[in-house]
Amino acid sequence: MDIGTLTLLLFGSMLLCLTLGLPLAFSFGGVGVIFILLMMGPKGFYIIASTAFDGWTNYLLLAIPLYILMAVFIERSGIAEELYDAMYKWIGRLKGGLAIGTVVICAIFAAMTGTGSLGTITMGLVALPSMLKRGYDKHICMGCIAAGGTLGIIIPPSIIMVVYGAFAGQSIGALFIGGIIPGIILSLIFIAYIGIRSYLQPDLCPAMEEKFSLREKLKAVRSLILPILLIFLVLGIIWTGAATPTEAAGVGAFGAFLILIVTKRLGWTMLKDTVSRTLLITCMSFWIVLGAKCFTHVYIAIGAIDLVQGYIAALALNRWLVMIIMQFILLVLGCFLDPLGILLITAPVFVPVTIHLGFDPVWFGILFTINMEMAFITPPFGFNLFYMKTLVEPLGFSLEDVYRAIIPFVLLLMLGIAIIMVFPQLVLWLPGTMMGK
């Protein structure tokens, strides 16, 4: 059977499993196991055992449970409420100030947790009722919370970057540092959009009338101390070379644990629930990684990567057109698949093609990460859209309202991708300066 037919059968089987509602781990792993059996016979099963051992003992992937633990600790620390109170007192009197403050807090959470949903869930509980109570437009409220939460995907530390680095063979430290400027740019784009719309349409985000003294404002600033210390602790030891990203994850998790102690939120029941939740999410992630690696090994074994590269060479397309096509494919996949699944499906093909075309794989990794950020809020199946639906249903809002709210922010993320593509040094300058990348 030729490579093209095998590729269609392989991906067709995987998509059929996903359509039938099977979990990602079984969709990838099940198809991989069946094709290994068909192509190599029972003796090929050693690939599964060796893949499990190599994948689950990968030192780089050890960072995943540590960053998850750090994120869950932060969620339980009560920092979000204190940060929102500080933003409320400082910029609440600006038109759109509460929505802008929500994006800023999501960015701070992103720099502490590395996840794309924690900021959305937390700020949906803390900020959404406050903004609606003060007459903010429901679509601005839902949009800034759902989109702001996705900043955890691009602002380091990022779990998606860890997985991309492990699969693409790229420096996770370079990816982390390369994501700093794009993360700031995307945050500023969101803030600028909210500010401009609030100025042009004052009724959307009315200014708060309540006044606070300078003493009250300065007292509220204290809530920034612990988050900033944790951010500098995790990223600082990576930048200085004092620790690898995996070691920094351990330091960050311990730092988040100390924050629980300082804020007097630590308790035995809470600690038990936190560890259990971390274990659940980690096990789910690692089974997905195992299934995807089995799928990837079969995909590579049939020679599909050479086939794709041959097709691209035969088409004789401009390399930038190929890059745009890849971004479009990622956008479409993001409408239907989990970001981790998209990464595991496409990275084995896209990364070699990127290198073959002469693009920097770290730069492509940041573009990839922004696309995965967009996948969290792209209808119809973006994760954060369903989180928002759960949060707003008791308030009488529908999933259609959430979809309408997020469209401008999806377009803003597309603008961010375009900016990074036109100006690659926005990604490459900082790693080159700090790491000689």
KOLPAKE-158845 format. One line per 8 residues: number of its first residue (from 0); their letters; for each residue x, y, z of C-alpha. Coordinates in steps of 0.2 Angstrom, whole numbers, plus 2048, in hexadecimal, padded with zeros to 3 digits. Example, Ala and Ser with C-alpha at 12.3 -4.5 7.8 and 13.67 -1.06 7.14 Angstrom:
// residues 2
0> AS> 83E:7EA:827 | 844:7FB:824
END
This chain:
// residues 437
0> MDIGTLTL> 800:800:800 | 807:811:7FB | 80B:81F:808 | 7FD:82A:803 | 7F0:81D:805 | 7F7:818:816 | 7F7:82A:81C | 7E5:82C:817
8> LLFGSMLL> 7E0:81C:820 | 7EA:821:830 | 7E3:833:831 | 7D2:82D:82B | 7D1:820:839 | 7D7:82D:846 | 7CA:83A:841 | 7BC:82C:841
16> CLTLGLPL> 7C1:828:853 | 7C0:83A:858 | 7B0:83C:84F | 7A9:82E:859 | 7AE:837:869 | 7BC:82C:86F | 7C9:834:87A | 7D9:83B:872
24> AFSFGGVG> 7E4:82E:87A | 7DA:820:873 | 7D7:828:862 | 7EA:82A:860 | 7F0:81B:869 | 7E3:80F:863 | 7E6:813:850 | 7F8:813:853
32> VIFILLMM> 7F8:801:85B | 7EC:7FA:84D | 7F8:801:83F | 807:7FA:848 | 7FF:7E9:849 | 7FA:7EA:837 | 80B:7F0:831 | 817:7E7:83C
40> GPKGFYII> 80D:7D9:845 | 80E:7D5:857 | 821:7D8:858 | 81D:7EA:855 | 815:7EC:866 | 826:7EF:86E | 825:801:866 | 816:804:872
48> ASTAFDGW> 820:7FF:881 | 830:808:87C | 825:818:878 | 81D:817:889 | 82D:816:892 | 836:824:888 | 827:82F:888 | 822:82E:89A
56> TNYLLLAI> 834:82F:8A0 | 838:83E:895 | 841:84B:8A0 | 839:859:897 | 827:853:899 | 82A:852:8AC | 827:865:8AC | 814:862:8A7
64> PLYILMAV> 80E:85B:8B8 | 819:868:8C1 | 811:877:8B8 | 800:86F:8BA | 803:86E:8CD | 809:880:8CD | 7F9:885:8C4 | 7EE:87C:8D0
72> FIERSGIA> 7F7:883:8DF | 7F5:895:8D7 | 7E2:892:8D4 | 7DF:88E:8E6 | 7EA:89C:8ED | 7DD:8AA:8EB | 7E9:8B5:8E2 | 7DD:8B8:8D4
80> EELYDAMY> 7D0:8C1:8DF | 7DE:8CC:8E7 | 7E5:8D1:8D5 | 7D4:8D5:8CF | 7D1:8E0:8DE | 7E1:8E9:8DB | 7DC:8EC:8C8 | 7CB:8F1:8CD
88> KWIGRLKG> 7D2:8FF:8D9 | 7DF:905:8CD | 7D7:905:8BB | 7C4:902:8BF | 7C0:915:8BB | 7C7:913:8A9 | 7BA:90E:89C | 7BD:8FC:899
96> GLAIGTVV> 7C9:8FC:8A8 | 7C2:8EC:8B0 | 7C3:8E2:8A0 | 7D5:8E8:89D | 7D9:8E4:8AF | 7D2:8D2:8AB | 7DE:8D0:89C | 7ED:8D6:8A7
104> ICAIFAAM> 7E8:8CA:8B5 | 7E6:8BB:8A8 | 7F8:8C0:8A2 | 7FF:8BF:8B3 | 7F6:8AF:8B6 | 7FD:8A8:8A6 | 80F:8AC:8AC | 80C:8A2:8BB
112> TGTGSLGT> 802:893:8B5 | 806:88E:8A3 | 7F4:889:89F | 7E7:890:893 | 7D7:88E:89E | 7DB:892:8B0 | 7DB:8A5:8AD | 7CA:8A3:8A4
120> ITMGLVAL> 7C2:898:8B2 | 7C9:8A3:8C0 | 7C5:8B4:8B8 | 7B4:8AE:8B3 | 7B0:8AB:8C5 | 7B8:8BB:8CB | 7B7:8C8:8BE | 7A7:8C4:8B4
128> PSMLKRGY> 79A:8C7:8C1 | 7A3:8D8:8C6 | 7A4:8DE:8B4 | 792:8DA:8B0 | 78C:8E2:8C0 | 794:8F2:8BB | 78B:8F2:8AA | 799:8EB:89F
136> DKHICMGC> 793:8E3:88E | 792:8D1:890 | 79B:8CD:880 | 7AA:8D7:885 | 7AA:8CF:896 | 7A9:8BD:890 | 7B6:8C1:881 | 7C3:8C8:88C
144> IAAGGTLG> 7C2:8BA:899 | 7C2:8AC:88C | 7D0:8B4:882 | 7DA:8BA:890 | 7DB:8A9:898 | 7E3:8A2:888 | 7F3:8AD:88B | 7F8:89F:896
152> IIIPPSII> 7FC:895:886 | 809:8A2:87F | 810:8AB:88F | 81D:8A0:897 | 81D:894:8A0 | 812:88B:893 | 80E:878:893 | 80A:878:881
160> MVVYGAFA> 81C:87F:87E | 823:871:889 | 81A:864:87E | 81F:86C:86E | 831:86E:873 | 832:85B:878 | 82A:855:867 | 833:862:85C
168> GQSIGALF> 844:860:865 | 845:872:869 | 84B:87C:878 | 83D:87E:884 | 847:88D:88C | 848:895:87B | 835:893:878 | 831:89A:889
176> IGGIIPGI> 83C:8A9:886 | 836:8AB:874 | 824:8AB:87A | 826:8BA:886 | 825:8C8:879 | 817:8C0:86F | 80D:8BE:87F | 80F:8D0:884
184> ILSLIFIA> 80A:8D5:872 | 7FA:8CB:872 | 7F6:8D1:884 | 7F8:8E3:87D | 7EE:8E0:86E | 7DF:8DA:879 | 7E1:8E9:884 | 7E2:8F5:876
192> YIGIRSYL> 7D2:8ED:86E | 7C8:8EF:87E | 7CF:901:881 | 7CB:906:86F | 7B9:8FF:86F | 7B6:906:881 | 7BB:917:87B | 7B0:916:86B
200> QPDLCPAM> 7A1:90E:873 | 7A1:914:885 | 791:90B:88A | 79A:8FA:887 | 7A6:8FC:896 | 7A1:90A:8A1 | 7AD:912:8AD | 7AB:90E:8BF
208> EEKFSLRE> 7A5:91C:8CB | 7AD:915:8DB | 7BC:91E:8E1 | 7CB:917:8EB | 7D8:921:8F5 | 7EB:91F:8F0 | 7ED:916:900 | 7E0:909:8FC
216> KLKAVRSL> 7E8:907:8EA | 7FA:905:8F1 | 7F3:8F8:8FE | 7EC:8EE:8EF | 7FC:8EE:8E6 | 803:8E1:8F3 | 7F9:8D4:8EA | 805:8D5:8DC
224> ILPILLIF> 815:8D1:8E6 | 812:8BE:8E7 | 80D:8BB:8D5 | 81C:8C6:8CF | 828:8BD:8DA | 822:8AC:8D3 | 823:8B2:8C1 | 835:8B8:8C3
232> LVLGIIWT> 83A:8A8:8CD | 834:89C:8BF | 83A:8A6:8B0 | 849:8AE:8B8 | 851:89E:8BC | 84E:898:8AA | 855:8A9:8A3 | 865:8A8:8AE
240> GAATPTEA> 868:896:8AA | 867:891:8BC | 85A:884:8B8 | 852:87B:8AA | 840:87E:8A6 | 83C:86D:8AE | 845:872:8BE | 83D:883:8BD
248> AGVGAFGA> 82C:87A:8BD | 831:872:8CE | 836:882:8D5 | 826:88B:8CF | 81B:87D:8D7 | 824:87F:8E7 | 823:892:8E6 | 810:890:8E3
256> FLILIVTK> 80F:885:8F2 | 818:892:8FD | 80B:89F:8F7 | 7FD:894:8FD | 806:894:90E | 808:8A7:90E | 7F6:8AA:909 | 7F0:89D:917
264> RLGWTMLK> 7E6:893:90A | 7F0:883:90D | 7E6:874:914 | 7E7:862:914 | 7D7:85F:90A | 7DC:86D:8FE | 7ED:865:8FC | 7E6:854:8F9
272> DTVSRTLL> 7D9:85B:8EC | 7E7:865:8E3 | 7F3:856:8E1 | 7E4:84A:8DC | 7DF:857:8CE | 7F1:859:8C8 | 7F3:846:8C7 | 7E3:844:8BD
280> ITCMSFWI> 7E8:852:8B0 | 7FA:84B:8AF | 7F4:839:8AC | 7E8:83F:89F | 7F6:849:896 | 803:83B:897 | 7F7:82E:88F | 7F3:83A:881
288> VLGAKCFT> 806:83D:87E | 808:82A:87E | 7FA:827:871 | 800:835:866 | 812:82F:866 | 80C:81E:861 | 802:826:853 | 811:831:84E
296> HVYIAIGA> 81D:822:84E | 811:819:841 | 810:829:837 | 823:82B:836 | 825:818:833 | 81A:819:823 | 825:827:81C | 818:834:81D
304> IDLVQGYI> 823:843:822 | 82E:840:812 | 81E:83F:808 | 817:850:80F | 828:858:80C | 829:851:7FA | 817:858:7F6 | 81D:869:7FC
312> AALALNRW> 82C:869:7F2 | 823:863:7E3 | 816:871:7E4 | 824:87E:7E4 | 81B:88A:7EF | 822:899:7F7 | 828:894:809 | 81D:8A2:810
320> LVMIIMQF> 80E:89B:807 | 812:88A:80F | 813:892:820 | 802:89B:81E | 7FA:88B:818 | 801:882:828 | 7FA:890:833 | 7E9:88E:82A
328> ILLVLGCF> 7E9:87B:82D | 7ED:87E:840 | 7DF:88B:840 | 7D2:87E:839 | 7D8:870:844 | 7D6:87C:853 | 7C4:87D:850 | 7C1:86B:853
336> LDPLGILL> 7D0:863:85D | 7D8:864:86D | 7E8:86F:86C | 7F3:861:873 | 7EC:855:866 | 7EF:862:858 | 801:864:85E | 804:851:85E
344> ITAPVFVP> 7FC:84E:84D | 805:85D:844 | 816:85F:84C | 81E:850:845 | 81A:856:833 | 81A:869:835 | 82A:86B:83F | 835:862:832
352> VTIHLGFD> 82D:86B:824 | 830:87C:82D | 842:878:82F | 843:872:81D | 83C:882:817 | 849:88C:821 | 83E:893:82F | 844:893:841
360> PVWFGILF> 83B:885:84B | 83A:890:85A | 831:89E:851 | 825:891:849 | 823:88A:85B | 81C:89B:861 | 811:89C:851 | 80B:88B:855
368> TINMEMAF> 808:890:867 | 7FE:89F:863 | 7F3:894:857 | 7F0:888:866 | 7EB:897:870 | 7DF:89B:863 | 7D8:889:863 | 7D3:88C:875
376> ITPPFGFN> 7C6:899:86F | 7C2:894:85E | 7B0:88E:85B | 7A8:882:85B | 7B3:878:867 | 7BF:883:870 | 7C2:87E:882 | 7C0:88F:889
384> LFYMKTLV> 7B0:892:880 | 7A8:883:88A | 7B0:889:89A | 7A8:89A:897 | 797:892:893 | 797:889:8A4 | 79B:899:8AD | 78E:8A4:8A4
392> EPLGFSLE> 77F:898:8A3 | 779:89C:8B4 | 779:8AF:8AF | 76E:8AB:8A0 | 77A:8AC:892 | 77C:89F:884 | 78A:896:87B | 785:8A1:86C
400> DVYRAIIP> 789:8B1:877 | 79A:8A9:87B | 79E:8A6:868 | 799:8B8:864 | 7A4:8BF:872 | 7B3:8B6:86C | 7B4:8BA:85A | 7BD:8CB:85B
408> FVLLLMLG> 7CA:8C2:866 | 7CD:8B4:85A | 7D0:8C2:84C | 7DC:8CA:858 | 7E6:8BA:85A | 7E7:8B9:847 | 7EE:8CA:847 | 7FB:8C5:854
416> IAIIMVFP> 800:8B6:849 | 802:8C2:83A | 80D:8CE:844 | 818:8BF:84A | 81A:8B9:838 | 81E:8CA:831 | 82B:8CD:83F | 833:8BD:845
424> QLVLWLPG> 840:8C6:850 | 832:8CA:85C | 834:8B7:860 | 846:8B4:85C | 84F:8C4:863 | 84D:8C0:876 | 852:8AE:875 | 861:8B3:86A
432> TMMGK> 866:8C1:877 | 864:8B6:886 | 868:8A5:880 | 872:8A7:870 | 864:89E:867
END
